[in-house]
Amino acid sequence: MPPTSHAGVAAKPGSGDACRSAASPPSLALLYAAAGAVLGVGAPAGALLLRVLSGGDAADDLRRFGFFYLYDLVGTCLVFAAAGFAAGRRADLLRRGRDRFQELSEKDALTGLLNVETFRRHYERAAEHASAHGEPLALLVMDVDGLKEINDSDGHSAGSAVLLHAARTLEQSKRVSDVAARWGGDEFALLMPGAGRAASSRLSEVILERIRQEPVRLHGGRERRISVTIGIATCVGAPHEDLFDAADRALYAAKRAGKGRVALAP
């Protein structure tokens, strides 16, 4: 069972896993501070160099005024480092804001999975790759059975918990190369590059079984078991039709046959 909040709602899939797996970019504040400290050496070093070029005795100056050169060196480095740190800190905040905006624009607000527009771009690239290289491609469309009844009987917070549970199961079941998204409402989509009918069917059965076996925790410690229905469309090379349409037809054929099952498009 995925981790839950105090209210019993599952944590969003993908909200921390991807961040933990990817190396964090270096802090610009520290980089700018280091660069400022290096630049700070320039002022006292430049003064000493001018003294040498003007014919002065640098060694004698260092003996007589070494403390002042050192004081100037340390002070200038600190000032430049502080200025660099402040500038880098601001750049860090701007970068985090930009990254957060991009993340929000690409992901579904409830589940943390990709949204429809971003998923469509992944699908178009995968279809082009499959067409160019003659490789297989599979698309799964998954629907949560009876979500409206759950919302009506247990409230929309229960419906949200169900959606988060389905999203978490999808995210944890997929391969690393697969791309998962919330397709909208009670539907999800999974893109499986390089997978044919056998591989996509096996994964779908795994998802169905995990959904059946793990109850959803609702408010007050209550549990509810749910089921999902999955439609699959596959191709090898260029898709002869939009796989979304084919997977949707398979999904609704499975719904008419009794829900809680997998159907493959012809």
Secondary structure, 3 states (H helix, E strand, C coil): CCCECCCCCECCCCCCHHHHHCCCCCCHHHHHHHHHHHHHCHHHHHHHHHHHHCCCCHHHHHHHHHHHHHHHHHHHHHHHHHHHHHHHHHHHHHHHHHHHHHHHHHECCCCCCECHHHHHHHHHHHHHHHHHHCCEEEEEEEEECCHHHHHHHHCHHHHHHHHHHHHHHHHHHCCCCCEEEEEECCEEEEEEECCCHHHHHHHHHHHHHHHHHCCEECHHHCEECCCEEEEEEEEECCCCCCHHHHHHHHHHHHHHCCCCCEEECC
